[in-house]
Amino acid sequence: MSPDSPVVAAIVVILAVREGKLHVLLVHRSGPPEEDRWALPGGRWNGVEDLEAAATRVLERETGVTNLYLEQLFTADSLDASAPSLAVAYFALVEPSTVRLRKEESWRPQWHAVDSLPDLAFRNNELIDQAVARVGAKLEYTNIAYGLLPEQFTFRDLHETYEAILRKPLDRRNFRKRMLSMGIIEATGGTRREGAHRPAKLYRFTSREPVFL
């Protein structure tokens, strides 16, 4: 690669629903450029592996989890004002209880609520906005919410996940009717007790691979 070639990086918007709110994983930059600011995790492309493999490597490094839902978002230039650059952005959906964040203080990872983000390095706020919009749109015609939920979940879990992504309240009765009519979830036959209420039925996605409706 020529010294004058732009830097190419794979960047991953890692999303999870935690305590009923949509969160994104950020790293605190320990070196220039944009030192001491929060940014999306990423890494320079080495020109050998394919870009999705580079994004998968970033995802596994930051979460300790493999086999997550990963999708290319877009390609953008000039996110780094300090040098010619090209960023290939991806988004990933994770179930937070499976994640094991790196413990190092250097380039420290941390979850941040999407609704209260600081001003991020490299115009990363724009990337997150686009990732959240993409996921919200895809809820209408795919089953990708499986990436944010455990193998078995209650309707309340599912409802809260959709509300967290869309960032608006959804009528509970209409939501239940729609989800059952889509054919992407099914009852497991099991139940889970939640507080003093009667046990709630457990459901699962009929497929934990992307399905388009």
N, CA, C and O of each residue as an XYZ file, in Angstrom:
852
protein
N       0.842     -1.195      0.000
C       0.000      0.000      0.000
C       0.873      1.240      0.000
O       1.804      1.334      0.800
N       0.596      2.189     -0.874
C       1.387      3.401     -0.986
C       1.264      4.259      0.269
O       0.191      4.324      0.870
N       2.376      4.934      0.681
C       2.294      5.826      1.841
C       1.259      6.936      1.655
O       0.746      7.484      2.630
N       0.956      7.265      0.388
C      -0.006      8.334      0.110
C      -1.441      7.829      0.037
O      -2.370      8.620     -0.123
N      -1.630      6.507      0.153
C      -2.992      5.954      0.086
C      -3.765      6.324      1.347
O      -3.181      6.428      2.426
N      -5.070      6.522      1.217
C      -5.865      6.836      2.412
C      -5.897      5.659      3.375
O      -5.818      4.503      2.959
N      -6.012      5.959      4.658
C      -6.178      4.923      5.670
C      -7.578      4.340      5.533
O      -8.560      5.080      5.473
N      -7.671      3.019      5.482
C      -8.961      2.338      5.405
C      -9.202      1.633      6.737
O      -8.349      0.886      7.217
N     -10.360      1.873      7.321
C     -10.673      1.277      8.627
C     -12.044      0.640      8.611
O     -12.957      1.115      7.935
N     -12.181     -0.437      9.362
C     -13.487     -1.050      9.610
C     -13.981     -0.553     10.962
O     -13.268     -0.662     11.959
N     -15.198     -0.007     11.006
C     -15.779      0.538     12.228
C     -17.080     -0.204     12.508
O     -17.849     -0.476     11.586
N     -17.333     -0.534     13.777
C     -18.513     -1.321     14.110
C     -19.366     -0.599     15.150
O     -18.888     -0.242     16.227
N     -20.637     -0.392     14.808
C     -21.629      0.147     15.737
C     -22.253     -1.045     16.445
O     -23.091     -1.737     15.866
N     -21.858     -1.294     17.687
C     -22.314     -2.450     18.449
C     -23.466     -2.010     19.349
O     -23.276     -1.212     20.266
N     -24.661     -2.535     19.081
C     -25.874     -2.109     19.781
C     -26.398     -3.214     20.691
O     -26.321     -4.398     20.365
N     -26.934     -2.801     21.839
C     -27.556     -3.724     22.781
C     -28.647     -2.987     23.533
O     -28.588     -1.767     23.679
N     -29.641     -3.719     24.009
C     -30.675     -3.142     24.856
C     -30.353     -3.509     26.300
O     -30.313     -4.685     26.662
N     -30.126     -2.488     27.113
C     -29.771     -2.684     28.513
C     -30.716     -1.864     29.383
O     -30.858     -0.657     29.189
N     -31.361     -2.525     30.341
C     -32.291     -1.855     31.251
C     -33.342     -1.045     30.494
O     -33.698      0.068     30.883
N     -33.827     -1.637     29.404
C     -34.906     -1.026     28.648
C     -34.512      0.103     27.726
O     -35.378      0.747     27.133
N     -33.205      0.360     27.590
C     -32.745      1.441     26.713
C     -31.704      0.925     25.722
O     -30.932      0.015     26.024
N     -31.701      1.524     24.541
C     -30.737      1.155     23.521
C     -29.380      1.758     23.864
O     -29.269      2.956     24.127
N     -28.352      0.918     23.857
C     -26.986      1.346     24.173
C     -26.053      1.017     23.003
O     -26.327      0.134     22.190
N     -24.954      1.750     22.949
C     -23.914      1.501     21.959
C     -22.585      1.382     22.692
O     -22.347      2.074     23.682
N     -21.736      0.512     22.206
C     -20.431      0.313     22.831
C     -19.418      1.294     22.237
O     -19.234      1.358     21.022
N     -18.769      2.053     23.118
C     -17.755      3.010     22.706
C     -16.439      2.708     23.399
O     -16.417      2.048     24.438
N     -15.336      3.190     22.826
C     -14.026      3.068     23.467
C     -13.475      4.467     23.731
O     -13.673      5.390     22.941
N     -12.786      4.600     24.851
C     -12.162      5.875     25.205
C     -10.768      5.890     24.608
O      -9.910      5.088     24.977
N     -10.552      6.813     23.682
C      -9.312      6.816     22.920
C      -8.126      7.240     23.804
O      -8.158      8.272     24.473
N      -7.085      6.402     23.776
C      -5.897      6.657     24.597
C      -4.742      7.254     23.809
O      -3.648      7.422     24.349
N      -4.966      7.576     22.543
C      -3.902      8.144     21.733
C      -4.471      8.979     20.607
O      -5.670      8.930     20.334
N      -3.605      9.751     19.946
C      -4.057     10.593     18.841
C      -4.386      9.753     17.614
O      -3.919      8.620     17.502
N      -5.181     10.291     16.693
C      -5.898     11.569     16.806
C      -7.131     11.433     17.708
O      -7.555     10.327     18.045
N      -7.688     12.574     18.083
C      -8.887     12.604     18.924
C      -8.667     11.928     20.282
O      -9.568     11.270     20.802
N      -7.485     12.090     20.847
C      -7.182     11.490     22.152
C      -8.146     12.004     23.226
O      -8.564     13.162     23.205
N      -8.488     11.112     24.166
C      -9.374     11.394     25.304
C     -10.840     11.593     24.908
O     -11.635     12.077     25.714
N     -11.197     11.235     23.706
C     -12.603     11.307     23.310
C     -13.146      9.894     23.125
O     -12.390      8.945     22.916
N     -14.457      9.773     23.207
C     -15.112      8.490     22.974
C     -15.347      8.300     21.476
O     -15.609      9.256     20.747
N     -15.249      7.050     21.037
C     -15.426      6.737     19.617
C     -15.897      5.299     19.472
O     -15.804      4.502     20.406
N     -16.397      4.985     18.305
C     -16.767      3.607     17.997
C     -15.519      2.745     17.869
O     -14.480      3.227     17.418
N     -15.606      1.475     18.261
C     -14.455      0.591     18.076
C     -14.213      0.314     16.602
O     -15.146      0.258     15.801
N     -12.971      0.147     16.268
C     -12.612     -0.125     14.884
C     -11.160     -0.517     14.775
O     -10.469     -0.680     15.782
N     -10.707     -0.666     13.570
C      -9.316     -1.016     13.333
C      -8.951     -0.810     11.885
O      -9.799     -0.892     10.996
N      -7.689     -0.542     11.656
C      -7.225     -0.367     10.289
C      -7.300     -1.670      9.514
O      -7.012     -2.747     10.037
N      -7.689     -1.545      8.269
C      -7.713     -2.702      7.385
C      -6.299     -2.993      6.933
O      -5.583     -2.086      6.506
N      -5.881     -4.261      7.023
C      -4.507     -4.625      6.666
C      -4.318     -4.907      5.183
O      -3.202     -5.185      4.745
N      -5.391     -4.839      4.406
C      -5.274     -5.056      2.968
C      -5.195     -6.515      2.575
O      -5.102     -6.832      1.389
N      -5.230     -7.419      3.563
C      -5.116     -8.855      3.284
C      -6.466     -9.545      3.504
O      -7.026    -10.127      2.576
N      -6.980     -9.479      4.724
C      -8.280    -10.086      5.003
C      -9.391     -9.253      4.366
O      -9.190     -8.079      4.054
N     -10.562     -9.861      4.175
C     -11.652     -9.058      3.639
C     -12.201     -8.167      4.752
O     -11.968     -8.420      5.934
N     -12.925     -7.132      4.365
C     -13.361     -6.114      5.320
C     -14.335     -6.674      6.353
O     -14.307     -6.263      7.513
N     -15.188     -7.599      5.949
C     -16.105     -8.174      6.937
C     -15.347     -8.975      7.988
O     -15.724     -8.986      9.160
N     -14.280     -9.644      7.567
C     -13.447    -10.362      8.531
C     -12.789     -9.387      9.501
O     -12.649     -9.684     10.687
N     -12.387     -8.224      8.996
C     -11.799     -7.206      9.867
C     -12.833     -6.710     10.880
O     -12.519     -6.538     12.058
N     -14.067     -6.481     10.419
C     -15.129     -6.031     11.322
C     -15.452     -7.105     12.353
O     -15.686     -6.795     13.521
N     -15.466     -8.370     11.923
C     -15.726     -9.476     12.851
C     -14.643     -9.550     13.914
O     -14.929     -9.823     15.080
N     -13.407     -9.309     13.519
C     -12.295     -9.325     14.468
C     -12.469     -8.225     15.511
O     -12.234     -8.454     16.698
N     -12.877     -7.036     15.078
C     -13.129     -5.934     16.013
C     -14.244     -6.310     16.977
O     -14.139     -6.080     18.182
N     -15.300     -6.884     16.445
C     -16.460     -7.266     17.248
C     -16.074     -8.290     18.313
O     -16.457     -8.154     19.475
N     -15.324     -9.305     17.921
C     -14.916    -10.341     18.870
C     -13.950     -9.788     19.907
O     -14.004    -10.178     21.073
N     -13.077     -8.895     19.501
C     -12.120     -8.293     20.436
C     -12.834     -7.504     21.525
O     -12.445     -7.552     22.691
N     -13.873     -6.782     21.144
C     -14.538     -5.894     22.099
C     -15.597     -6.584     22.943
O     -15.857     -6.153     24.067
N     -16.213     -7.642     22.434
C     -17.330     -8.271     23.151
C     -17.015     -9.664     23.679
O     -17.688    -10.152     24.587
N     -15.998    -10.304     23.117
C     -15.697    -11.668     23.504
C     -16.700    -12.678     22.981
O     -16.710    -13.826     23.426
N     -17.550    -12.268     22.036
C     -18.613    -13.131     21.531
C     -18.436    -13.340     20.030
O     -18.056    -12.421     19.305
N     -18.711    -14.536     19.584
C     -18.694    -14.838     18.149
C     -20.119    -15.096     17.677
O     -21.043    -15.194     18.484
N     -20.284    -15.202     16.379
C     -21.587    -15.544     15.800
C     -22.664    -14.507     16.061
O     -23.807    -14.872     16.334
N     -22.338    -13.241     15.988
C     -23.310    -12.183     16.212
C     -23.849    -11.668     14.878
O     -23.232    -11.848     13.828
N     -25.020    -11.020     14.947
C     -25.573    -10.422     13.727
C     -24.722     -9.221     13.338
O     -24.560     -8.282     14.118
N     -24.184     -9.261     12.128
C     -23.299     -8.209     11.627
C     -23.718     -7.860     10.211
O     -23.938     -8.751      9.390
N     -23.831     -6.564      9.916
C     -24.259     -6.125      8.588
C     -23.511     -4.845      8.211
O     -23.308     -3.961      9.044
N     -23.106     -4.763      6.941
C     -22.445     -3.545      6.486
C     -23.461     -2.413      6.413
O     -24.589     -2.592      5.953
N     -23.034     -1.248      6.875
C     -23.913     -0.082      6.932
C     -23.669      0.838      5.746
O     -24.567      1.048      4.930
N     -22.472      1.383      5.643
C     -22.118      2.230      4.505
C     -20.620      2.497      4.534
O     -19.919      2.118      5.473
N     -20.156      3.148      3.501
C     -18.755      3.575      3.414
C     -18.723      5.092      3.378
O     -19.499      5.722      2.659
N     -17.821      5.675      4.158
C     -17.731      7.141      4.235
C     -16.274      7.565      4.179
O     -15.382      6.849      4.636
N     -16.050      8.744      3.610
C     -14.685      9.271      3.599
C     -14.608     10.491      4.508
O     -15.626     11.068      4.889
N     -13.390     10.868      4.842
C     -13.094     12.109      5.580
C     -13.697     12.160      6.988
O     -13.965     13.246      7.501
N     -13.914     11.000      7.615
C     -14.336     11.025      9.018
C     -13.193     11.482      9.916
O     -13.414     12.092     10.962
N     -11.965     11.177      9.491
C     -10.769     11.614     10.220
C     -10.196     12.824      9.497
O      -9.640     12.698      8.406
N     -10.335     13.999     10.110
C      -9.882     15.232      9.464
C      -8.370     15.362      9.444
O      -7.836     16.231      8.753
N      -7.662     14.508     10.196
C      -6.203     14.635     10.293
C      -5.468     13.983      9.137
O      -4.281     14.246      8.942
N      -6.151     13.128      8.355
C      -5.478     12.421      7.264
C      -6.525     11.880      6.306
O      -7.670     11.666      6.704
N      -6.152     11.654      5.039
C      -7.082     11.029      4.104
C      -7.513      9.665      4.640
O      -6.671      8.863      5.044
N      -8.813      9.400      4.646
C      -9.283      8.164      5.259
C     -10.565      7.687      4.599
O     -11.301      8.455      3.980
N     -10.802      6.398      4.754
C     -12.014      5.761      4.252
C     -12.483      4.793      5.330
O     -11.727      3.918      5.751
N     -13.720      4.944      5.774
C     -14.263      4.083      6.824
C     -15.387      3.232      6.259
O     -16.322      3.743      5.644
N     -15.283      1.938      6.474
C     -16.357      1.014      6.114
C     -17.061      0.654      7.423
O     -16.491     -0.023      8.279
N     -18.303      1.115      7.569
C     -19.028      0.972      8.828
C     -19.956     -0.238      8.785
O     -20.603     -0.515      7.775
N     -20.000     -0.938      9.894
C     -20.904     -2.077     10.086
C     -21.718     -1.831     11.350
O     -21.343     -1.007     12.184
N     -22.829     -2.544     11.489
C     -23.501     -2.560     12.784
C     -23.674     -4.000     13.219
O     -23.793     -4.907     12.396
N     -23.686     -4.194     14.537
C     -23.845     -5.524     15.123
C     -24.854     -5.442     16.256
O     -24.958     -4.423     16.938
N     -25.595     -6.526     16.449
C     -26.602     -6.609     17.505
C     -26.181     -7.679     18.497
O     -25.881     -8.807     18.106
N     -26.157     -7.331     19.784
C     -25.696     -8.274     20.794
C     -26.685     -8.354     21.956
O     -27.387     -7.391     22.263
N     -26.723     -9.511     22.584
C     -27.500     -9.702     23.804
C     -26.530     -9.443     24.958
O     -25.565    -10.191     25.114
N     -26.756     -8.408     25.770
C     -25.721     -7.904     26.673
C     -25.208     -8.890     27.708
O     -24.060     -8.776     28.137
N     -26.030     -9.866     28.128
C     -25.552    -10.794     29.151
C     -24.449    -11.709     28.639
O     -23.729    -12.321     29.428
N     -24.314    -11.804     27.309
C     -23.273    -12.663     26.733
C     -21.947    -11.932     26.562
O     -20.919    -12.559     26.309
N     -21.968    -10.606     26.701
C     -20.787     -9.795     26.390
C     -19.800     -9.783     27.561
O     -20.196     -9.666     28.720
N     -18.526     -9.903     27.242
C     -17.448     -9.775     28.214
C     -16.496     -8.693     27.708
O     -15.643     -8.948     26.858
N     -16.656     -7.479     28.246
C     -15.846     -6.364     27.774
C     -14.399     -6.528     28.198
O     -14.102     -7.129     29.231
N     -13.507     -5.988     27.391
C     -12.086     -5.972     27.757
C     -11.897     -5.226     29.078
O     -12.605     -4.257     29.352
N     -10.947     -5.674     29.890
C     -10.719     -5.081     31.205
C      -9.622     -4.018     31.202
O      -9.433     -3.321     32.198
N      -8.898     -3.891     30.086
C      -7.787     -2.934     30.052
C      -8.279     -1.499     30.247
O      -9.349     -1.132     29.764
N      -7.502     -0.706     30.948
C      -7.842      0.699     31.129
C      -7.524      1.487     29.864
O      -8.199      2.469     29.555
N      -6.500      1.061     29.133
C      -6.150      1.708     27.871
C      -7.199      1.372     26.814
O      -7.556      0.207     26.643
N      -7.692      2.383     26.106
C      -8.738      2.216     25.094
C      -9.934      1.491     25.732
O     -10.447      0.515     25.186
N     -10.355      1.980     26.873
C     -11.377      1.341     27.699
C     -12.742      1.331     27.001
O     -13.205      2.374     26.539
N     -13.391      0.158     26.921
C     -14.746      0.082     26.349
C     -15.802      0.361     27.412
O     -15.602      0.075     28.593
N     -16.925      0.923     26.980
C     -18.014      1.201     27.920
C     -19.312      1.375     27.146
O     -19.326      1.941     26.053
N     -20.410      0.878     27.731
C     -21.720      1.078     27.135
C     -22.206      2.504     27.390
O     -21.992      3.060     28.467
N     -22.864      3.088     26.383
C     -23.443      4.431     26.496
C     -24.858      4.394     25.938
O     -25.100      3.810     24.882
N     -25.796      5.021     26.652
C     -27.165      5.116     26.155
C     -27.191      5.969     24.889
O     -26.622      7.061     24.855
N     -27.849      5.467     23.860
C     -27.896      6.170     22.572
C     -28.558      7.533     22.711
O     -28.204      8.464     21.987
N     -29.509      7.669     23.623
C     -30.242      8.927     23.774
C     -29.449     10.019     24.492
O     -29.894     11.165     24.536
N     -28.297      9.694     25.050
C     -27.538     10.708     25.794
C     -26.036     10.611     25.503
O     -25.214     10.570     26.418
N     -25.701     10.574     24.223
C     -24.302     10.449     23.823
C     -23.590     11.796     23.890
O     -24.197     12.833     23.620
N     -22.297     11.788     24.250
C     -21.499     13.010     24.130
C     -21.166     13.257     22.658
O     -21.530     12.461     21.792
N     -20.482     14.346     22.383
C     -19.995     14.616     21.031
C     -18.818     13.683     20.779
O     -17.783     13.807     21.433
N     -18.959     12.763     19.852
C     -17.968     11.710     19.653
C     -16.922     12.090     18.620
O     -17.118     12.995     17.809
N     -15.807     11.376     18.671
C     -14.735     11.571     17.691
C     -15.189     11.112     16.315
O     -16.094     10.286     16.192
N     -14.560     11.649     15.292
C     -14.711     11.203     13.899
C     -16.158     11.205     13.406
O     -16.540     10.359     12.598
N     -16.966     12.158     13.893
C     -18.359     12.254     13.458
C     -19.118     10.946     13.689
O     -20.037     10.598     12.947
N     -18.710     10.244     14.725
C     -19.328      8.945     14.993
C     -20.794      9.047     15.383
O     -21.531      8.072     15.231
N     -21.237     10.187     15.877
C     -22.667     10.348     16.179
C     -23.512     10.106     14.930
O     -24.592      9.520     15.008
N     -23.013     10.562     13.776
C     -23.745     10.373     12.523
C     -23.861      8.894     12.176
O     -24.910      8.438     11.720
N     -22.783      8.149     12.392
C     -22.797      6.718     12.089
C     -23.800      5.989     12.973
O     -24.527      5.112     12.505
N     -23.838      6.352     14.244
C     -24.761      5.701     15.174
C     -26.206      6.010     14.795
O     -27.060      5.123     14.817
N     -26.481      7.266     14.446
C     -27.835      7.632     14.030
C     -28.279      6.795     12.834
O     -29.415      6.326     12.782
N     -27.379      6.615     11.882
C     -27.744      5.842     10.690
C     -27.932      4.368     11.024
O     -28.818      3.717     10.471
N     -27.106      3.834     11.925
C     -27.247      2.431     12.312
C     -28.570      2.194     13.017
O     -29.257      1.213     12.733
N     -28.935      3.088     13.938
C     -30.199      2.941     14.667
C     -31.383      3.042     13.709
O     -32.349      2.290     13.834
N     -31.312      3.965     12.757
C     -32.387      4.100     11.770
C     -32.495      2.840     10.918
O     -33.598      2.385     10.614
N     -31.353      2.277     10.534
C     -31.373      1.053      9.715
C     -32.022     -0.101     10.479
O     -32.875     -0.808      9.943
N     -31.613     -0.284     11.727
C     -32.175     -1.376     12.521
C     -33.680     -1.177     12.697
O     -34.452     -2.123     12.541
N     -34.101      0.047     13.020
C     -35.522      0.319     13.200
C     -36.328      0.014     11.956
O     -37.421     -0.545     12.044
N     -35.798      0.377     10.793
C     -36.498      0.101      9.532
C     -36.580     -1.396      9.274
O     -37.595     -1.883      8.776
N     -35.531     -2.126      9.603
C     -35.506     -3.558      9.310
C     -36.415     -4.367     10.226
O     -36.751     -5.509      9.913
N     -36.818     -3.784     11.359
C     -37.768     -4.486     12.213
C     -39.097     -4.721     11.493
O     -39.835     -5.647     11.828
N     -39.397     -3.878     10.502
C     -40.665     -3.985      9.787
C     -40.725     -5.204      8.881
O     -41.811     -5.703      8.589
N     -39.565     -5.692      8.429
C     -39.620     -6.767      7.433
C     -38.601     -7.878      7.663
O     -38.395     -8.709      6.779
N     -37.959     -7.910      8.831
C     -37.035     -8.997      9.147
C     -37.203     -9.411     10.609
O     -37.975     -8.814     11.359
N     -36.471    -10.434     10.984
C     -36.483    -10.937     12.358
C     -35.216    -10.542     13.125
O     -34.896    -11.181     14.127
N     -34.483     -9.502     12.681
C     -33.146     -9.270     13.226
C     -33.127     -8.936     14.713
O     -32.054     -8.900     15.315
N     -34.279     -8.692     15.314
C     -34.296     -8.452     16.763
C     -33.787     -9.666     17.531
O     -33.464     -9.550     18.713
N     -33.707    -10.837     16.878
C     -33.180    -12.013     17.575
C     -31.769    -11.761     18.085
O     -31.355    -12.348     19.084
N     -31.027    -10.887     17.403
C     -29.656    -10.606     17.815
C     -29.554     -9.887     19.146
O     -28.485     -9.866     19.758
N     -30.654     -9.294     19.606
C     -30.651     -8.509     20.838
C     -31.255     -9.255     22.027
O     -31.250     -8.743     23.146
N     -31.773    -10.458     21.793
C     -32.501    -11.192     22.826
C     -31.884    -12.563     23.069
O     -31.244    -13.127     22.182
N     -32.078    -13.103     24.286
C     -31.592    -14.463     24.556
C     -32.412    -15.489     23.792
O     -33.375    -15.141     23.109
N     -32.030    -16.746     23.909
C     -32.731    -17.816     23.194
C     -34.210    -17.849     23.541
O     -35.044    -18.047     22.657
N     -34.552    -17.658     24.813
C     -35.939    -17.635     25.251
C     -36.225    -16.317     25.957
O     -35.382    -15.788     26.681
N     -37.422    -15.801     25.735
C     -37.758    -14.482     26.264
C     -39.264    -14.387     26.435
O     -40.014    -15.167     25.849
N     -39.700    -13.434     27.234
C     -41.132    -13.184     27.404
C     -41.596    -12.143     26.381
O     -40.785    -11.476     25.740
N     -42.911    -12.023     26.246
C     -43.429    -10.977     25.361
C     -43.039     -9.595     25.878
O     -42.814     -8.672     25.095
N     -42.963     -9.463     27.180
C     -42.537     -8.183     27.746
C     -41.119     -7.849     27.305
O     -40.837     -6.705     26.949
N     -40.219     -8.840     27.325
C     -38.845     -8.620     26.859
C     -38.838     -8.146     25.404
O     -38.144     -7.194     25.048
N     -39.622     -8.829     24.577
C     -39.670     -8.499     23.154
C     -40.234     -7.099     22.949
O     -39.698     -6.319     22.162
N     -41.303     -6.784     23.648
C     -41.942     -5.476     23.539
C     -40.977     -4.373     23.947
O     -40.881     -3.357     23.258
N     -40.261     -4.551     25.053
C     -39.309     -3.545     25.515
C     -38.152     -3.374     24.541
O     -37.631     -2.271     24.376
N     -37.751     -4.464     23.899
C     -36.661     -4.384     22.924
C     -37.073     -3.547     21.721
O     -36.319     -2.681     21.277
N     -38.262     -3.801     21.195
C     -38.754     -3.020     20.057
C     -38.923     -1.548     20.433
O     -38.566     -0.665     19.652
N     -39.459     -1.282     21.613
C     -39.618      0.106     22.039
C     -38.274      0.790     22.194
O     -38.141      1.969     21.869
N     -37.270      0.067     22.687
C     -35.940      0.659     22.874
C     -35.315      1.034     21.537
O     -34.692      2.089     21.414
N     -35.478      0.180     20.541
C     -34.898      0.461     19.226
C     -35.638      1.617     18.553
O     -35.015      2.539     18.027
N     -36.955      1.561     18.572
C     -37.756      2.577     17.892
C     -37.861      3.866     18.694
O     -38.215      4.913     18.153
N     -37.553      3.788     19.980
C     -37.562      4.939     20.894
C     -38.925      5.630     20.905
O     -39.040      6.853     20.827
N     -39.943      4.789     21.006
C     -41.308      5.302     21.147
C     -42.159      4.189     21.733
O     -41.832      3.014     21.565
N     -43.265      4.538     22.431
C     -44.137      3.499     23.004
C     -44.922      2.781     21.913
O     -45.300      3.383     20.908
N     -45.162      1.495     22.122
C     -45.935      0.687     21.195
C     -47.106      0.077     21.960
O     -46.931     -0.458     23.055
N     -48.294      0.161     21.381
C     -49.468     -0.420     22.019
C     -49.244     -1.915     22.231
O     -48.965     -2.649     21.283
N     -49.367     -2.354     23.468
C     -49.004     -3.729     23.819
C     -49.876     -4.762     23.096
O     -49.370     -5.763     22.591
N     -51.186     -4.511     23.049
C     -52.077     -5.497     22.426
C     -51.835     -5.600     20.926
O     -51.751     -6.704     20.388
N     -51.722     -4.463     20.246
C     -51.459     -4.488     18.802
C     -50.099     -5.092     18.486
O     -49.934     -5.787     17.483
N     -49.120     -4.820     19.357
C     -47.786     -5.375     19.146
C     -47.829     -6.900     19.229
O     -47.254     -7.587     18.384
N     -48.507     -7.426     20.242
C     -48.598     -8.879     20.393
C     -49.254     -9.505     19.162
O     -48.771    -10.505     18.629
N     -50.350     -8.910     18.722
C     -51.077     -9.442     17.574
C     -50.195     -9.445     16.319
O     -50.175    -10.417     15.564
N     -49.480     -8.361     16.116
C     -48.631     -8.255     14.928
C     -47.487     -9.260     14.971
O     -47.211     -9.917     13.967
N     -46.818     -9.392     16.110
C     -45.676    -10.294     16.202
C     -46.103    -11.744     15.972
O     -45.401    -12.498     15.299
N     -47.240    -12.131     16.523
C     -47.708    -13.497     16.323
C     -48.104    -13.737     14.872
O     -47.908    -14.834     14.349
N     -48.663    -12.711     14.212
C     -49.086    -12.874     12.815
C     -47.910    -12.949     11.858
O     -48.039    -13.495     10.762
N     -46.757    -12.406     12.257
C     -45.586    -12.409     11.376
C     -44.942    -13.788     11.261
O     -44.224    -14.064     10.300
N     -45.199    -14.648     12.238
C     -44.673    -16.009     12.171
C     -43.188    -16.133     12.460
O     -42.578    -17.141     12.104
N     -42.590    -15.131     13.099
C     -41.149    -15.192     13.368
C     -40.830    -15.620     14.798
O     -39.670    -15.853     15.137
N     -41.878    -15.724     15.647
C     -41.667    -16.220     16.997
C     -42.665    -17.328     17.282
O     -43.698    -17.439     16.622
N     -42.340    -18.154     18.285
C     -43.229    -19.246     18.677
C     -43.096    -19.486     20.172
O     -42.048    -19.211     20.757
N     -44.152    -19.999     20.790
C     -44.118    -20.330     22.207
C     -43.235    -21.559     22.417
O     -43.231    -22.483     21.605
N     -42.492    -21.551     23.517
C     -41.615    -22.690     23.824
C     -42.319    -23.731     24.689
O     -41.860    -24.869     24.792
N     -43.433    -23.342     25.309
C     -44.090    -24.222     26.264
C     -43.635    -23.979     27.689
O     -44.241    -24.492     28.629
N     -42.567    -23.196     27.864
C     -42.059    -22.890     29.188
C     -42.608    -21.572     29.708
O     -43.251    -20.820     28.977
N     -42.345    -21.305     30.975
C     -42.774    -20.052     31.603
C     -41.646    -19.511     32.475
O     -40.692    -20.217     32.799
N     -41.781    -18.240     32.844
C     -40.832    -17.602     33.758
C     -41.609    -16.688     34.685
O     -42.422    -15.880     34.235
N     -41.360    -16.814     35.979
C     -42.052    -15.968     36.943
C     -41.366    -14.607     37.002
O     -40.141    -14.522     37.097
N     -42.161    -13.550     36.945
C     -41.642    -12.183     37.014
C     -42.315    -11.475     38.183
O     -43.451    -11.015     38.063
N     -41.619    -11.386     39.312
C     -42.171    -10.739     40.488
C     -43.335    -11.523     41.052
O     -43.313    -12.753     41.090
N     -44.367    -10.791     41.497
C     -45.524    -11.432     42.119
C     -46.573    -11.846     41.096
O     -47.596    -12.431     41.453
N     -46.322    -11.543     39.816
C     -47.303    -11.862     38.779
C     -47.268    -13.351     38.448
O     -46.329    -14.060     38.809
N     -48.301    -13.806     37.761
C     -48.326    -15.206     37.338
C     -47.204    -15.431     36.324
O     -46.787    -14.494     35.644
N     -46.720    -16.658     36.221
C     -45.613    -16.928     35.294
C     -45.933    -16.491     33.867
O     -47.042    -16.699     33.375
N     -44.954    -15.885     33.215
C     -45.130    -15.417     31.838
C     -44.663    -16.484     30.863
O     -43.658    -17.157     31.095
N     -45.398    -16.631     29.773
C     -45.005    -17.586     28.742
C     -43.671    -17.176     28.119
O     -43.364    -15.992     27.983
N     -42.897    -18.182     27.749
C     -41.623    -17.949     27.079
C     -41.765    -18.214     25.581
O     -42.467    -19.131     25.154
N     -41.084    -17.392     24.807
C     -41.093    -17.497     23.350
C     -39.660    -17.593     22.829
O     -38.697    -17.353     23.557
N     -39.547    -17.945     21.568
C     -38.253    -17.951     20.885
C     -38.489    -17.578     19.431
O     -39.602    -17.689     18.919
N     -37.427    -17.134     18.776
C     -37.511    -16.881     17.337
C     -37.503    -18.224     16.614
O     -36.773    -19.138     16.995
N     -38.317    -18.335     15.576
C     -38.371    -19.572     14.809
C     -37.049    -19.822     14.083
O     -36.731    -20.962     13.745
N     -36.288    -18.772     13.847
C     -34.954    -18.893     13.268
C     -34.054    -17.836     13.868
O     -34.459    -16.687     14.040
N     -32.830    -18.227     14.188
C     -31.847    -17.264     14.648
C     -30.831    -16.979     13.546
O     -29.643    -16.767     13.787
N     -31.349    -16.987     12.355
C     -30.655    -16.527     11.160
C     -31.563    -15.485     10.521
O     -32.779    -15.552     10.701
N     -31.010    -14.513      9.773
C     -31.854    -13.471      9.168
C     -32.945    -14.044      8.263
O     -32.685    -14.863      7.381
N     -34.173    -13.584      8.512
C     -35.325    -13.979      7.695
C     -35.998    -12.708      7.204
O     -36.253    -11.791      7.985
N     -36.284    -12.653      5.908
C     -36.966    -11.501      5.318
C     -38.413    -11.884      5.048
O     -38.697    -12.943      4.488
N     -39.310    -11.017      5.450
C     -40.739    -11.330      5.372
C     -41.359    -10.821      4.065
O     -42.555    -11.001      3.838
